[in-house]
Amino acid sequence: MRDKKPVIVFILLDKEKENREFPNFVSMHRLDSRRSLIRSIYFLSKKLSELKPSLCVSFLVRSNVVNIIVNRIFNRRISIICERMHLSSHLKLQFSGAKLSASKLIPRLLYPFTNQALGVSTGVSKDLLKNFRIPQGKIRTIFNPYNHVQICEDGSKKSELRINEKYIVAVGRLTKSKNFADLIKGYCESNCPYDLVILGDGSKCERETIQELIDVKGVSDKVHLAGYAKNPFSVMKNAEFYISASLNEGFPNAMLEAMVLGLPVVASNCQSGPAEILANDNELSIKAMYQAKYGILVPTKSVTSLTAAINEMSNTITKQHYAEMSALRSKDFEIHKIANEYWQNFRSFLSLR
C-alpha cells in the first residue's frame, strides 16, 4: 500500500447541484439519500461493500455519523471524521431547548467511536473534546488548505460584478449565522466611503429580510446583494477590504481566500477560526475593536465595534498595512503544506493495516 498511489473515491450522499468541478483523477459516486439518515446508512453501506475502501473520511455531521455507523459499528473499517464547524455554537444557532439537546445527542453518542476526529481549527477540536466526548488522543487539528496559484489566477479574471464604485466585500450564504443584519447596521453607522457588496445566496425569506433592512436604512444604492458568483475571487480581488460579522465559524474559508488575494480583513471574534488566524490566539477575548497582528477583530453582535472597525480599515495607512499582513499570513495555509499533513496522517492509519 505504501508504494502505490492511493485511489481516491468521492461519495455524495445526496443528488444535489454541484457548483464546483472535481479533478479528473477522482472517481465520483452520487447516492440518493434525500437527506435521510436511514437512507444514507443503507446506501453508503451498500456502496462501500462494493468498493471495499482501506480508509473512509467524512465531512459534516450526517456524513460523520453515517461513516461511524457503517465503518466502525457494522464493518470495523478505519473511519476518520472531519468537523468543519464549531459544532456546539452551530447547533445552538439552529435549535433551542429539547431540540438542541436532541441534536447534540447523536454525535455525542457516536463520535467517540471514530478512529480519529479532525478539527479545522483549534477551537473546533476543543469543542469536540469538551462537548462531544471524543478522547483527546483521537483528536487532531489540520487547517484548511488554499491553492494560492489558482485563487490568484481566478482573481485576475474579469469580474462578474458590474459596479463602478469602490467597494468592500462580505461573502457567505444569506443565513442568520452570517449576521448580515448587524454588518449592514454597522456599515450604515460608519463613515465608509465605499459601497458594500454581499456575495452569496440563501432562502428567499432571508434575502427579503436583508433587502428590507437595506431599504429601511435607505442604502439600496450603496449596499448590493450580488447573489452567487461563479468566480467570487474576481469580485473579491477588486474590493478594498473583506468583512465578516459571523456568529459561528469553523475555519472561515472566504476570509482566508480574501487574504490570499491580499485583502485586509475585519472579522468577528466568534468561537473558532478568526482569532486563531488573525491573532494567532484561539482563546482571545475582546470587548471592543481589536487591531490584531494580521487583521482587525470585533466582538460578536457588536454593531458599535463593527462601525469602529470599518472606519479604521477605511484609513489608507491601516488598509495598506493589513493588506501586507494578510498576504503574509495566508502563506501558512498553502495547499502543499496542508495536503502533506493530511497524507502523512492518513498513511499512519494505512500502515497499521
N, C-alpha and C positions, 0 to 999 in steps of 0.2 A: 504493500500500500504506500510506503514511504517513497518508493521510486517512481510511482505512477502519478501523472497529473490527475487530480480528482475530477470526477464528472459532477457538474452542478445541475440539479433539477429544481425547478421553482414551481411550487404548487399554490394556486389561488383557491381559497375555499369557496368563493362566490364568483359568479359570472357578472362582472361589473365593468364599466367603462375604464379603459386604461389610458392615462394621459401621457405616459412616457414609454418609449420603446425599450425593450430589453436586448442585451447583446446577443449576437447570433449563437454564441457558444453555450447559452443557457437553454436547456430543454424546458418547455412550458407545459403545464397541465392545469386546466381550469375545471374545478368541480362545481356542482350546482347545489350548494348547501342552503342557499336562500337565507343566510344569516341565522340559521337554526343550529343550536349546539348539538342536538342529537344527530341531525343530518351531517354535520361536519365530522363528528366522530365516525359515523358509518362510512362515509365516502373516503375520508382520509385513511382509515384502517384498510379499506379495500385497495386503495391506490398504493399504499406502502407495502402491502403484501405482494403486490405485483413488482414493485421497484426494488424492494429489499435494500434500503439505504444503510450505510455504515453509521451515519450521523444525521439527526434531524434537528434543524434550527428553526425556531418560530419567532414571530413578531406580533405584538399586540395581544390583548387579554384572551379573546376567544381562541385564537390560534395557539397561544401558550397553554391554555387549559386542555385543548384537544391534543396537542403534542404530548403532554404528560400522560393523559389517559391512554392514548393509543400506544405510545412507545415505552413508558415506564410501567404502567399498570397491566396492560394487555400483553406486551411483547418483550419487555426488558431490553429494548434498544437504547442507545445513547440519545438523550434529549437535552437540548440547550434552549432555554427561553431567553428572549431579549425584550426587556421592558423599555418602551420608548417614552413613557410619560412618568411624571411623579404621580404614581397611581392613587395614593390617598387623596391628594388635593383634586386630582382629575375626577374621581368618583364623587367627591364632596360637592363639586360644581354641578354634577348631573343629578344627584339624588339627595334625599334627606330622610331622617327618621328610620323607619323599618326598612325602607327600600335601600337606603345607604348601607345598613348593616348586612342586608341580604346580598348586595352587590360585592361586598368585600369577602363574604363567606367562602365562595368557591375558590378564588385564588388563594385565600389564606389556608384553606384545607389542602389544596393540591400543589401549590408552588413548591413546598418543601421537598416534594418527591423528585424534582428535576435533578439532573446531574450537575447542571450549572445554570445560574441566572446572571445575565449580562445587563448591567445598567448603563445607559448612555451618558450619565453624569454621576458624580459622587452623591449628589442629593437623591437621585433615583435609587442608587444602590443602598443608601442608608435607610430609605423608606422601605425597601424590600426586607431589610434586616429587622427593622423595628416593628413594622406593621403587618408583615406577611410571613413571619416565622421561618424565613429561609436561613439556614445556618450560615454563619459568616464565611466559613471555608468554601461554600458553594457560590459565593457572590464575587463578581469581578466587574470593574468599570472599564469599558472601552468606548471612547468618544466616537462620534460620527465622523466619517471621512469626507473630504471635499476635493473634487477634481479641479484644481486651480486652473489648469490649462483650458479645460472645456468651459468652465464658468466664464473665464475672461474672454474666450473666443466667442461665446454666445452673447456676452455683454457688449461686444464691439459691433454686433449686427444692428440693422436698422430697427428702431423702436416701433412697437405696435401702437404706442400711445401718441395721440395727436393733441398735444398741448404745447402752446408757445411759451408759457410762463415757466420760471424755475420752480421746482417743487421738492418737497420731502416725501418719503415713501414709507408706507406700512404694508406688510404682507401677511396674509393669513385668511383662513375661512371666516366667513361672517358668522361667528358664534359668540356666545356670552363670554367664553373663556378668553377670547382675544381682547375683550373690553374696549371695543372701538368707541363706545359712548364716552368714556372718560377721556380717551385720546382726543376726540373731537372737541370736547368741552375745554380741555387744556390748551388745545390749539387755538380755539376762539378767544381765550383769555390772554394769549401771548401777543407779542409784537412781531411775530414771524413774518418776514417779507415774502415768503414762498407759499405756493399752493400746497395742499396736502392730497396725495394720491394714495388710495387704498386698493391694493391688488388682492383679489380673492373672491370666490363665490360662496354662496350659502343658501339657506332656505329663503323662499320668497318672503316669509313673515319677518325674518331677521333683517333682510335687506330693506324692506319697507320701514321697519322701526328705525334703522340707522338713517335712512333718507329723510324720514320725518324729522329727526333731530337736526339734520343739516338744514332743512327748510326752516324750522323754527328758529334756529340760530342765524338765519339769513346769510349763509355762506355757501350757497349752492354754486356760486361762481368760483369759489376757492377750494372747496372740498369735492374730490372726484371719486366716486365708486366705479373703478375701472373694470371690475369683474376679473374673470380668469384670463391670464395671459399665457399663450403658448410658449413664449420665450420671456419669462419675467426678468431675466438678467439684463436684457437690453433696456428695459424700463428702469430697473434699479440702478444701472450704471450711470444714468444721466441725472440721478437725484442728488440733492445737496447733502442729505444725510438720511439715515434709516431710523425709524422709531417704532417701539413696541410698548404697549401698555398691558400685556398679557397677565392674567391671573394665575395661569398654570402653564408650565413648560416641562419638557424632559431635558432635551438639548435643542435649543432653538435653531433649526436649520436655516430659515430665511435670514436670521440675523447673521449667522456665520457666512452665508453666501454673500451678504452685503459687505461683510468685512473683507472677504476675498477680493471683491471689486473695489476695495479701498474706500468704502463709505464710512464716515464717522457714525457712531451708534449711541442712541438713547434707548434705554430698556428698563422695564420694571424689575424690581428685585424679587421676583416670585420664587417659590421654594426650591427650585433647582434649575441650573443652567446659566442664566445671565451673569450672576455674580462670579461663578466659577470661571467663566470666560473673560469677563471684563475686569475683574479684580483679583483673579487667582485665589478666591476665597469662597468656599462653598457654604460657610456659616455666617456670612456677613449680614449684619442687622443695621438698618438705617432708618432714620425718621424724617429725613429731608433729602433734597437733591445731593448726590454724592459724586464728585469727579474722581472716578477710579482710574487706574493706570491705563486701561485700554478703551474706556468709554464712560459715558455718564449713566449712573443708575438712579432710579427713583423708587420710593416705597410704592407698593401696590395700592390701588384705589385712592391715590392722592392726586387730585386734579391740580392743586396748587404747585406741587413738586413737578408735575409734567410741564406746567406753564413755565416754571423757572428753568427747567432743563432745555426746553425748546428755545427760550430766549438766549440761554448761554451758548447752545450749539449753533445758533444763528450768527454768533460772533465769528468773524473771519479767522482770527488767530486760533480760537478754540477749535473751530472746524478743521483747519489745516493740521493742527497737532493730532487730533484724534483720527484723521484720515491716515496719517502715517502709522499711528499705533494700531489701527485696525488691520492694516496690511501686514504689519509685523506679527501680530498675534495669530492671524489666520494661518500662518505657516506651520504652527504647531499641530494643525489638523489636516495636513496634506494627505492625500489618499494613499500614497505609497507607504507612509509611516503607519497609518491606522490599519490598512489592509494587512500589513505584515504582522501586526498584533493579533488580528483575527486568525490568520492562518497558523501562526505559532500556537495559538490557543487551541484551535481545532485539531492540529496534529498531535498535541499532547493527549487528547482523548483517543484519537485513532490509533496511536501507538500502543494503547492498552488492549486493543482487540486481538 
